[in-house]
Amino acid sequence: MSVQPVYHHPPQPRVPRTPDGIAAALQAGRRMEFYRELGQAPIDQAEQVLNRWWCEAEMDTDPDQDRTIAAARNGTLPTTTMADVLRLRRERGGDLPGE
């Protein structure tokens, strides 16, 4: 028997990675801000806008949002370095951008 870490992440993102999926997860005022920013973005920046707003929508729909925000504010939110993230990804056979 081996010990494996347990991850409590849903098998799929809560928010589909599409403009409509992102918009549906945002509140009305933020939805309009998202559409406005996406509509004004040059084509080569549209993906960056979508990625940023997808993160916002994921956080908005996170059932642990209040706990996460409180932990960030009081300095107890677990953090890691990008080097550790990349190391773990390599160890698990994940693809890395640019490699």
Biopython code that builds the backbone (N, CA, C, O; Angstrom):
import numpy as np
from Bio.PDB.StructureBuilder import StructureBuilder

atoms = [
    (1, "MET", "N", (0.841, -1.172, 0.000)),
    (1, "MET", "CA", (0.000, 0.000, 0.000)),
    (1, "MET", "C", (0.889, 1.239, 0.000)),
    (1, "MET", "O", (1.877, 1.304, 0.731)),
    (2, "SER", "N", (0.539, 2.197, -0.805)),
    (2, "SER", "CA", (1.320, 3.429, -0.836)),
    (2, "SER", "C", (0.435, 4.597, -0.417)),
    (2, "SER", "O", (-0.792, 4.538, -0.496)),
    (3, "VAL", "N", (1.078, 5.627, 0.017)),
    (3, "VAL", "CA", (0.357, 6.822, 0.429)),
    (3, "VAL", "C", (0.358, 7.788, -0.743)),
    (3, "VAL", "O", (1.409, 8.115, -1.293)),
    (4, "GLN", "N", (-0.815, 8.237, -1.114)),
    (4, "GLN", "CA", (-0.959, 9.187, -2.192)),
    (4, "GLN", "C", (-1.651, 10.434, -1.665)),
    (4, "GLN", "O", (-2.542, 10.332, -0.822)),
    (5, "PRO", "N", (-1.260, 11.602, -2.142)),
    (5, "PRO", "CA", (-1.956, 12.817, -1.703)),
    (5, "PRO", "C", (-3.401, 12.791, -2.178)),
    (5, "PRO", "O", (-3.716, 12.247, -3.236)),
    (6, "VAL", "N", (-4.247, 13.372, -1.397)),
    (6, "VAL", "CA", (-5.657, 13.462, -1.757)),
    (6, "VAL", "C", (-5.942, 14.895, -2.174)),
    (6, "VAL", "O", (-5.705, 15.834, -1.414)),
    (7, "TYR", "N", (-6.444, 15.053, -3.371)),
    (7, "TYR", "CA", (-6.785, 16.368, -3.876)),
    (7, "TYR", "C", (-8.298, 16.473, -3.944)),
    (7, "TYR", "O", (-8.965, 15.577, -4.461)),
    (8, "HIS", "N", (-8.825, 17.537, -3.437)),
    (8, "HIS", "CA", (-10.263, 17.713, -3.408)),
    (8, "HIS", "C", (-10.717, 18.700, -4.471)),
    (8, "HIS", "O", (-11.541, 19.576, -4.208)),
    (9, "HIS", "N", (-10.177, 18.553, -5.664)),
    (9, "HIS", "CA", (-10.556, 19.428, -6.761)),
    (9, "HIS", "C", (-11.622, 18.725, -7.588)),
    (9, "HIS", "O", (-11.537, 17.516, -7.802)),
    (10, "PRO", "N", (-12.604, 19.449, -8.049)),
    (10, "PRO", "CA", (-13.596, 18.815, -8.917)),
    (10, "PRO", "C", (-12.920, 18.318, -10.189)),
    (10, "PRO", "O", (-11.902, 18.876, -10.600)),
    (11, "PRO", "N", (-13.462, 17.283, -10.818)),
    (11, "PRO", "CA", (-12.826, 16.729, -12.017)),
    (11, "PRO", "C", (-12.798, 17.717, -13.171)),
    (11, "PRO", "O", (-11.932, 17.618, -14.040)),
    (12, "GLN", "N", (-13.722, 18.664, -13.202)),
    (12, "GLN", "CA", (-13.747, 19.681, -14.238)),
    (12, "GLN", "C", (-13.867, 21.045, -13.574)),
    (12, "GLN", "O", (-14.342, 21.151, -12.444)),
    (13, "PRO", "N", (-13.441, 22.076, -14.268)),
    (13, "PRO", "CA", (-13.611, 23.415, -13.680)),
    (13, "PRO", "C", (-15.093, 23.711, -13.447)),
    (13, "PRO", "O", (-15.960, 23.233, -14.178)),
    (14, "ARG", "N", (-15.360, 24.505, -12.420)),
    (14, "ARG", "CA", (-16.746, 24.920, -12.157)),
    (14, "ARG", "C", (-17.275, 25.800, -13.275)),
    (14, "ARG", "O", (-18.470, 25.814, -13.566)),
    (15, "VAL", "N", (-16.367, 26.529, -13.890)),
    (15, "VAL", "CA", (-16.740, 27.490, -14.925)),
    (15, "VAL", "C", (-16.164, 27.023, -16.261)),
    (15, "VAL", "O", (-14.949, 26.867, -16.385)),
    (16, "PRO", "N", (-17.013, 26.797, -17.258)),
    (16, "PRO", "CA", (-16.483, 26.433, -18.576)),
    (16, "PRO", "C", (-15.561, 27.530, -19.104)),
    (16, "PRO", "O", (-15.817, 28.716, -18.896)),
    (17, "ARG", "N", (-14.503, 27.136, -19.778)),
    (17, "ARG", "CA", (-13.534, 28.102, -20.294)),
    (17, "ARG", "C", (-13.986, 28.638, -21.652)),
    (17, "ARG", "O", (-13.303, 28.491, -22.666)),
    (18, "THR", "N", (-15.146, 29.256, -21.634)),
    (18, "THR", "CA", (-15.709, 29.888, -22.831)),
    (18, "THR", "C", (-16.224, 31.265, -22.422)),
    (18, "THR", "O", (-16.500, 31.491, -21.244)),
    (19, "PRO", "N", (-16.357, 32.187, -23.371)),
    (19, "PRO", "CA", (-16.913, 33.498, -23.008)),
    (19, "PRO", "C", (-18.285, 33.383, -22.347)),
    (19, "PRO", "O", (-18.548, 34.065, -21.356)),
    (20, "ASP", "N", (-19.160, 32.535, -22.877)),
    (20, "ASP", "CA", (-20.486, 32.387, -22.280)),
    (20, "ASP", "C", (-20.427, 31.731, -20.904)),
    (20, "ASP", "O", (-21.188, 32.101, -20.010)),
    (21, "GLY", "N", (-19.532, 30.762, -20.726)),
    (21, "GLY", "CA", (-19.384, 30.119, -19.423)),
    (21, "GLY", "C", (-18.895, 31.091, -18.366)),
    (21, "GLY", "O", (-19.374, 31.091, -17.232)),
    (22, "ILE", "N", (-17.939, 31.915, -18.749)),
    (22, "ILE", "CA", (-17.401, 32.926, -17.833)),
    (22, "ILE", "C", (-18.493, 33.930, -17.485)),
    (22, "ILE", "O", (-18.702, 34.237, -16.311)),
    (23, "ALA", "N", (-19.181, 34.438, -18.483)),
    (23, "ALA", "CA", (-20.222, 35.445, -18.256)),
    (23, "ALA", "C", (-21.331, 34.905, -17.359)),
    (23, "ALA", "O", (-21.829, 35.623, -16.492)),
    (24, "ALA", "N", (-21.717, 33.660, -17.555)),
    (24, "ALA", "CA", (-22.800, 33.073, -16.765)),
    (24, "ALA", "C", (-22.429, 32.959, -15.289)),
    (24, "ALA", "O", (-23.308, 32.992, -14.428)),
    (25, "ALA", "N", (-21.139, 32.825, -14.988)),
    (25, "ALA", "CA", (-20.693, 32.662, -13.602)),
    (25, "ALA", "C", (-20.514, 33.991, -12.876)),
    (25, "ALA", "O", (-20.376, 34.016, -11.653)),
    (26, "LEU", "N", (-20.515, 35.084, -13.615)),
    (26, "LEU", "CA", (-20.305, 36.400, -13.018)),
    (26, "LEU", "C", (-21.630, 37.068, -12.684)),
    (26, "LEU", "O", (-22.645, 36.810, -13.332)),
    (27, "GLN", "N", (-21.616, 37.926, -11.672)),
    (27, "GLN", "CA", (-22.803, 38.709, -11.340)),
    (27, "GLN", "C", (-23.027, 39.745, -12.439)),
    (27, "GLN", "O", (-22.113, 40.070, -13.197)),
    (28, "ALA", "N", (-24.249, 40.256, -12.515)),
    (28, "ALA", "CA", (-24.654, 41.124, -13.626)),
    (28, "ALA", "C", (-23.690, 42.275, -13.889)),
    (28, "ALA", "O", (-23.297, 42.485, -15.036)),
    (29, "GLY", "N", (-23.299, 43.023, -12.867)),
    (29, "GLY", "CA", (-22.400, 44.155, -13.067)),
    (29, "GLY", "C", (-21.036, 43.730, -13.559)),
    (29, "GLY", "O", (-20.456, 44.369, -14.437)),
    (30, "ARG", "N", (-20.527, 42.660, -12.999)),
    (30, "ARG", "CA", (-19.223, 42.153, -13.425)),
    (30, "ARG", "C", (-19.313, 41.533, -14.815)),
    (30, "ARG", "O", (-18.350, 41.581, -15.581)),
    (31, "ARG", "N", (-20.459, 40.955, -15.142)),
    (31, "ARG", "CA", (-20.662, 40.368, -16.468)),
    (31, "ARG", "C", (-20.519, 41.446, -17.541)),
    (31, "ARG", "O", (-19.868, 41.233, -18.564)),
    (32, "MET", "N", (-21.129, 42.597, -17.299)),
    (32, "MET", "CA", (-21.031, 43.686, -18.276)),
    (32, "MET", "C", (-19.595, 44.198, -18.372)),
    (32, "MET", "O", (-19.124, 44.524, -19.461)),
    (33, "GLU", "N", (-18.905, 44.268, -17.246)),
    (33, "GLU", "CA", (-17.502, 44.694, -17.253)),
    (33, "GLU", "C", (-16.661, 43.709, -18.076)),
    (33, "GLU", "O", (-15.802, 44.120, -18.856)),
    (34, "PHE", "N", (-16.918, 42.404, -17.895)),
    (34, "PHE", "CA", (-16.212, 41.370, -18.658)),
    (34, "PHE", "C", (-16.457, 41.538, -20.152)),
    (34, "PHE", "O", (-15.514, 41.571, -20.942)),
    (35, "TYR", "N", (-17.742, 41.644, -20.540)),
    (35, "TYR", "CA", (-18.053, 41.792, -21.966)),
    (35, "TYR", "C", (-17.449, 43.067, -22.544)),
    (35, "TYR", "O", (-16.976, 43.066, -23.680)),
    (36, "ARG", "N", (-17.460, 44.152, -21.775)),
    (36, "ARG", "CA", (-16.886, 45.409, -22.236)),
    (36, "ARG", "C", (-15.378, 45.250, -22.462)),
    (36, "ARG", "O", (-14.848, 45.660, -23.495)),
    (37, "GLU", "N", (-14.700, 44.649, -21.484)),
    (37, "GLU", "CA", (-13.246, 44.471, -21.617)),
    (37, "GLU", "C", (-12.918, 43.538, -22.775)),
    (37, "GLU", "O", (-11.993, 43.806, -23.541)),
    (38, "LEU", "N", (-13.661, 42.451, -22.911)),
    (38, "LEU", "CA", (-13.421, 41.519, -24.007)),
    (38, "LEU", "C", (-13.698, 42.186, -25.352)),
    (38, "LEU", "O", (-12.946, 41.999, -26.309)),
    (39, "GLY", "N", (-14.767, 42.958, -25.421)),
    (39, "GLY", "CA", (-15.121, 43.625, -26.669)),
    (39, "GLY", "C", (-14.136, 44.694, -27.098)),
    (39, "GLY", "O", (-14.014, 44.977, -28.290)),
    (40, "GLN", "N", (-13.431, 45.292, -26.147)),
    (40, "GLN", "CA", (-12.473, 46.352, -26.462)),
    (40, "GLN", "C", (-11.043, 45.839, -26.614)),
    (40, "GLN", "O", (-10.150, 46.594, -26.999)),
    (41, "ALA", "N", (-10.823, 44.563, -26.315)),
    (41, "ALA", "CA", (-9.468, 44.012, -26.371)),
    (41, "ALA", "C", (-9.042, 43.772, -27.821)),
    (41, "ALA", "O", (-9.813, 43.242, -28.621)),
    (42, "PRO", "N", (-7.810, 44.167, -28.154)),
    (42, "PRO", "CA", (-7.277, 43.788, -29.459)),
    (42, "PRO", "C", (-7.249, 42.258, -29.558)),
    (42, "PRO", "O", (-7.104, 41.572, -28.546)),
    (43, "ILE", "N", (-7.386, 41.738, -30.746)),
    (43, "ILE", "CA", (-7.504, 40.294, -30.952)),
    (43, "ILE", "C", (-6.355, 39.523, -30.299)),
    (43, "ILE", "O", (-6.556, 38.419, -29.791)),
    (44, "ASP", "N", (-5.143, 40.109, -30.312)),
    (44, "ASP", "CA", (-3.998, 39.398, -29.738)),
    (44, "ASP", "C", (-3.999, 39.415, -28.207)),
    (44, "ASP", "O", (-3.164, 38.760, -27.583)),
    (45, "GLN", "N", (-4.929, 40.157, -27.599)),
    (45, "GLN", "CA", (-5.035, 40.194, -26.139)),
    (45, "GLN", "C", (-6.311, 39.542, -25.616)),
    (45, "GLN", "O", (-6.523, 39.487, -24.405)),
    (46, "ALA", "N", (-7.156, 39.053, -26.507)),
    (46, "ALA", "CA", (-8.439, 38.471, -26.102)),
    (46, "ALA", "C", (-8.239, 37.256, -25.190)),
    (46, "ALA", "O", (-8.977, 37.087, -24.220)),
    (47, "GLU", "N", (-7.264, 36.425, -25.488)),
    (47, "GLU", "CA", (-7.036, 35.239, -24.651)),
    (47, "GLU", "C", (-6.628, 35.642, -23.235)),
    (47, "GLU", "O", (-7.048, 35.004, -22.269)),
    (48, "GLN", "N", (-5.819, 36.687, -23.097)),
    (48, "GLN", "CA", (-5.427, 37.164, -21.772)),
    (48, "GLN", "C", (-6.637, 37.648, -20.989)),
    (48, "GLN", "O", (-6.754, 37.388, -19.791)),
    (49, "VAL", "N", (-7.534, 38.354, -21.666)),
    (49, "VAL", "CA", (-8.753, 38.830, -21.017)),
    (49, "VAL", "C", (-9.595, 37.645, -20.556)),
    (49, "VAL", "O", (-10.088, 37.629, -19.428)),
    (50, "LEU", "N", (-9.760, 36.654, -21.429)),
    (50, "LEU", "CA", (-10.539, 35.469, -21.071)),
    (50, "LEU", "C", (-9.916, 34.731, -19.893)),
    (50, "LEU", "O", (-10.631, 34.309, -18.985)),
    (51, "ASN", "N", (-8.606, 34.570, -19.892)),
    (51, "ASN", "CA", (-7.938, 33.868, -18.794)),
    (51, "ASN", "C", (-8.120, 34.598, -17.465)),
    (51, "ASN", "O", (-8.406, 33.974, -16.443)),
    (52, "ARG", "N", (-7.956, 35.897, -17.483)),
    (52, "ARG", "CA", (-8.106, 36.668, -16.241)),
    (52, "ARG", "C", (-9.527, 36.564, -15.711)),
    (52, "ARG", "O", (-9.734, 36.322, -14.522)),
    (53, "TRP", "N", (-10.502, 36.746, -16.588)),
    (53, "TRP", "CA", (-11.893, 36.710, -16.143)),
    (53, "TRP", "C", (-12.334, 35.297, -15.781)),
    (53, "TRP", "O", (-13.217, 35.133, -14.939)),
    (54, "TRP", "N", (-11.746, 34.278, -16.392)),
    (54, "TRP", "CA", (-12.072, 32.908, -15.998)),
    (54, "TRP", "C", (-11.634, 32.683, -14.552)),
    (54, "TRP", "O", (-12.353, 32.060, -13.770)),
    (55, "CYS", "N", (-10.453, 33.190, -14.199)),
    (55, "CYS", "CA", (-9.990, 33.088, -12.808)),
    (55, "CYS", "C", (-10.945, 33.815, -11.865)),
    (55, "CYS", "O", (-11.261, 33.307, -10.789)),
    (56, "GLU", "N", (-11.402, 34.993, -12.260)),
    (56, "GLU", "CA", (-12.368, 35.742, -11.456)),
    (56, "GLU", "C", (-13.654, 34.933, -11.273)),
    (56, "GLU", "O", (-14.190, 34.855, -10.168)),
    (57, "ALA", "N", (-14.143, 34.336, -12.357)),
    (57, "ALA", "CA", (-15.385, 33.560, -12.294)),
    (57, "ALA", "C", (-15.207, 32.306, -11.440)),
    (57, "ALA", "O", (-16.113, 31.939, -10.691)),
    (58, "GLU", "N", (-14.060, 31.648, -11.540)),
    (58, "GLU", "CA", (-13.787, 30.482, -10.692)),
    (58, "GLU", "C", (-13.824, 30.880, -9.218)),
    (58, "GLU", "O", (-14.400, 30.172, -8.393)),
    (59, "MET", "N", (-13.215, 32.002, -8.897)),
    (59, "MET", "CA", (-13.214, 32.458, -7.504)),
    (59, "MET", "C", (-14.626, 32.836, -7.056)),
    (59, "MET", "O", (-15.025, 32.536, -5.931)),
    (60, "ASP", "N", (-15.371, 33.490, -7.931)),
    (60, "ASP", "CA", (-16.742, 33.883, -7.588)),
    (60, "ASP", "C", (-17.625, 32.677, -7.279)),
    (60, "ASP", "O", (-18.548, 32.772, -6.470)),
    (61, "THR", "N", (-17.345, 31.555, -7.916)),
    (61, "THR", "CA", (-18.181, 30.366, -7.725)),
    (61, "THR", "C", (-17.581, 29.375, -6.723)),
    (61, "THR", "O", (-18.134, 28.295, -6.518)),
    (62, "ASP", "N", (-16.464, 29.730, -6.105)),
    (62, "ASP", "CA", (-15.804, 28.842, -5.141)),
    (62, "ASP", "C", (-16.610, 28.791, -3.843)),
    (62, "ASP", "O", (-16.833, 29.827, -3.216)),
    (63, "PRO", "N", (-17.051, 27.595, -3.430)),
    (63, "PRO", "CA", (-17.815, 27.500, -2.186)),
    (63, "PRO", "C", (-16.980, 27.868, -0.953)),
    (63, "PRO", "O", (-17.537, 28.181, 0.100)),
    (64, "ASP", "N", (-15.658, 27.832, -1.079)),
    (64, "ASP", "CA", (-14.768, 28.198, 0.030)),
    (64, "ASP", "C", (-14.245, 29.622, -0.105)),
    (64, "ASP", "O", (-13.254, 29.979, 0.533)),
    (65, "GLN", "N", (-14.890, 30.430, -0.916)),
    (65, "GLN", "CA", (-14.402, 31.770, -1.207)),
    (65, "GLN", "C", (-14.166, 32.591, 0.060)),
    (65, "GLN", "O", (-13.118, 33.223, 0.194)),
    (66, "ASP", "N", (-15.100, 32.593, 0.972)),
    (66, "ASP", "CA", (-14.953, 33.407, 2.183)),
    (66, "ASP", "C", (-13.753, 32.960, 3.010)),
    (66, "ASP", "O", (-13.008, 33.794, 3.526)),
    (67, "ARG", "N", (-13.563, 31.652, 3.139)),
    (67, "ARG", "CA", (-12.424, 31.125, 3.897)),
    (67, "ARG", "C", (-11.110, 31.473, 3.207)),
    (67, "ARG", "O", (-10.139, 31.838, 3.870)),
    (68, "THR", "N", (-11.073, 31.363, 1.889)),
    (68, "THR", "CA", (-9.859, 31.670, 1.139)),
    (68, "THR", "C", (-9.490, 33.144, 1.275)),
    (68, "THR", "O", (-8.326, 33.480, 1.493)),
    (69, "ILE", "N", (-10.480, 34.018, 1.147)),
    (69, "ILE", "CA", (-10.224, 35.457, 1.277)),
    (69, "ILE", "C", (-9.746, 35.781, 2.689)),
    (69, "ILE", "O", (-8.798, 36.547, 2.863)),
    (70, "ALA", "N", (-10.398, 35.203, 3.697)),
    (70, "ALA", "CA", (-9.997, 35.455, 5.089)),
    (70, "ALA", "C", (-8.565, 34.980, 5.329)),
    (70, "ALA", "O", (-7.786, 35.673, 5.983)),
    (71, "ALA", "N", (-8.213, 33.804, 4.804)),
    (71, "ALA", "CA", (-6.853, 33.287, 4.981)),
    (71, "ALA", "C", (-5.834, 34.182, 4.280)),
    (71, "ALA", "O", (-4.744, 34.405, 4.807)),
    (72, "ALA", "N", (-6.175, 34.694, 3.102)),
    (72, "ALA", "CA", (-5.261, 35.594, 2.396)),
    (72, "ALA", "C", (-5.065, 36.882, 3.180)),
    (72, "ALA", "O", (-3.951, 37.398, 3.276)),
    (73, "ARG", "N", (-6.149, 37.394, 3.737)),
    (73, "ARG", "CA", (-6.056, 38.648, 4.488)),
    (73, "ARG", "C", (-5.286, 38.499, 5.789)),
    (73, "ARG", "O", (-4.585, 39.425, 6.197)),
    (74, "ASN", "N", (-5.401, 37.348, 6.451)),
    (74, "ASN", "CA", (-4.700, 37.203, 7.733)),
    (74, "ASN", "C", (-3.344, 36.509, 7.584)),
    (74, "ASN", "O", (-2.685, 36.210, 8.581)),
    (75, "GLY", "N", (-2.931, 36.255, 6.349)),
    (75, "GLY", "CA", (-1.587, 35.721, 6.105)),
    (75, "GLY", "C", (-1.435, 34.233, 6.326)),
    (75, "GLY", "O", (-0.310, 33.752, 6.458)),
    (76, "THR", "N", (-2.525, 33.484, 6.373)),
    (76, "THR", "CA", (-2.427, 32.036, 6.596)),
    (76, "THR", "C", (-2.751, 31.212, 5.358)),
    (76, "THR", "O", (-2.827, 29.986, 5.440)),
    (77, "LEU", "N", (-2.941, 31.855, 4.223)),
    (77, "LEU", "CA", (-3.224, 31.133, 2.986)),
    (77, "LEU", "C", (-1.960, 30.404, 2.545)),
    (77, "LEU", "O", (-0.914, 31.033, 2.381)),
    (78, "PRO", "N", (-2.037, 29.088, 2.349)),
    (78, "PRO", "CA", (-0.844, 28.355, 1.905)),
    (78, "PRO", "C", (-0.383, 28.863, 0.539)),
    (78, "PRO", "O", (-1.197, 29.100, -0.353)),
    (79, "THR", "N", (0.898, 29.021, 0.393)),
    (79, "THR", "CA", (1.458, 29.475, -0.878)),
    (79, "THR", "C", (2.580, 28.537, -1.292)),
    (79, "THR", "O", (3.048, 27.722, -0.498)),
    (80, "THR", "N", (3.001, 28.659, -2.525)),
    (80, "THR", "CA", (4.113, 27.875, -3.040)),
    (80, "THR", "C", (4.837, 28.724, -4.075)),
    (80, "THR", "O", (4.325, 29.749, -4.524)),
    (81, "THR", "N", (6.010, 28.291, -4.439)),
    (81, "THR", "CA", (6.769, 29.012, -5.459)),
    (81, "THR", "C", (6.457, 28.421, -6.828)),
    (81, "THR", "O", (6.026, 27.273, -6.937)),
    (82, "MET", "N", (6.677, 29.208, -7.858)),
    (82, "MET", "CA", (6.479, 28.714, -9.211)),
    (82, "MET", "C", (7.463, 27.580, -9.498)),
    (82, "MET", "O", (7.130, 26.643, -10.224)),
    (83, "ALA", "N", (8.650, 27.654, -8.944)),
    (83, "ALA", "CA", (9.631, 26.583, -9.133)),
    (83, "ALA", "C", (9.089, 25.261, -8.602)),
    (83, "ALA", "O", (9.263, 24.222, -9.239)),
    (84, "ASP", "N", (8.429, 25.289, -7.433)),
    (84, "ASP", "CA", (7.847, 24.063, -6.878)),
    (84, "ASP", "C", (6.691, 23.557, -7.734)),
    (84, "ASP", "O", (6.537, 22.350, -7.922)),
    (85, "VAL", "N", (5.883, 24.469, -8.249)),
    (85, "VAL", "CA", (4.774, 24.073, -9.118)),
    (85, "VAL", "C", (5.313, 23.373, -10.363)),
    (85, "VAL", "O", (4.815, 22.317, -10.753)),
    (86, "LEU", "N", (6.328, 23.963, -10.981)),
    (86, "LEU", "CA", (6.912, 23.374, -12.190)),
    (86, "LEU", "C", (7.581, 22.040, -11.887)),
    (86, "LEU", "O", (7.479, 21.104, -12.681)),
    (87, "ARG", "N", (8.265, 21.939, -10.750)),
    (87, "ARG", "CA", (8.904, 20.681, -10.362)),
    (87, "ARG", "C", (7.862, 19.583, -10.188)),
    (87, "ARG", "O", (8.038, 18.477, -10.699)),
    (88, "LEU", "N", (6.788, 19.876, -9.476)),
    (88, "LEU", "CA", (5.739, 18.879, -9.268)),
    (88, "LEU", "C", (5.075, 18.484, -10.585)),
    (88, "LEU", "O", (4.739, 17.320, -10.801)),
    (89, "ARG", "N", (4.895, 19.455, -11.444)),
    (89, "ARG", "CA", (4.269, 19.162, -12.735)),
    (89, "ARG", "C", (5.159, 18.235, -13.561)),
    (89, "ARG", "O", (4.670, 17.293, -14.184)),
    (90, "ARG", "N", (6.456, 18.503, -13.564)),
    (90, "ARG", "CA", (7.391, 17.621, -14.274)),
    (90, "ARG", "C", (7.373, 16.219, -13.680)),
    (90, "ARG", "O", (7.328, 15.232, -14.414)),
    (91, "GLU", "N", (7.408, 16.128, -12.360)),
    (91, "GLU", "CA", (7.410, 14.832, -11.689)),
    (91, "GLU", "C", (6.172, 14.013, -12.030)),
    (91, "GLU", "O", (6.223, 12.784, -12.070)),
    (92, "ARG", "N", (5.087, 14.687, -12.269)),
    (92, "ARG", "CA", (3.822, 14.003, -12.576)),
    (92, "ARG", "C", (3.601, 13.818, -14.075)),
    (92, "ARG", "O", (2.536, 13.376, -14.506)),
    (93, "GLY", "N", (4.632, 14.166, -14.872)),
    (93, "GLY", "CA", (4.557, 13.950, -16.308)),
    (93, "GLY", "C", (3.753, 14.984, -17.064)),
    (93, "GLY", "O", (3.360, 14.752, -18.207)),
    (94, "GLY", "N", (3.504, 16.116, -16.444)),
    (94, "GLY", "CA", (2.724, 17.160, -17.109)),
    (94, "GLY", "C", (3.554, 17.936, -18.109)),
    (94, "GLY", "O", (4.763, 18.098, -17.945)),
    (95, "ASP", "N", (2.897, 18.409, -19.136)),
    (95, "ASP", "CA", (3.551, 19.245, -20.130)),
    (95, "ASP", "C", (3.762, 20.635, -19.565)),
    (95, "ASP", "O", (2.950, 21.141, -18.790)),
    (96, "LEU", "N", (4.860, 21.239, -19.964)),
    (96, "LEU", "CA", (5.161, 22.608, -19.549)),
    (96, "LEU", "C", (5.228, 23.481, -20.788)),
    (96, "LEU", "O", (5.794, 23.072, -21.802)),
    (97, "PRO", "N", (4.664, 24.670, -20.723)),
    (97, "PRO", "CA", (4.728, 25.560, -21.871)),
    (97, "PRO", "C", (6.173, 25.808, -22.292)),
    (97, "PRO", "O", (7.044, 26.037, -21.453)),
    (98, "GLY", "N", (6.416, 25.762, -23.595)),
    (98, "GLY", "CA", (7.756, 26.070, -24.102)),
    (98, "GLY", "C", (8.726, 24.903, -24.066)),
    (98, "GLY", "O", (9.883, 25.052, -24.457)),
    (99, "GLU", "N", (8.280, 23.758, -23.609)),
    (99, "GLU", "CA", (9.193, 22.599, -23.563)),
    (99, "GLU", "C", (8.763, 21.544, -24.568)),
    (99, "GLU", "O", (9.404, 20.499, -24.678)),
]
sb = StructureBuilder()
sb.init_structure("model")
sb.init_model(0)
sb.init_chain("A")
sb.init_seg("    ")
for serial, (resi, resn, name, xyz) in enumerate(atoms, 1):
    if name == "N":
        sb.init_residue(resn, " ", resi, " ")
    sb.init_atom(name, np.array(xyz, "f"), 0.0, 1.0, " ", f" {name:<3s}", serial, name[0])
structure = sb.get_structure()
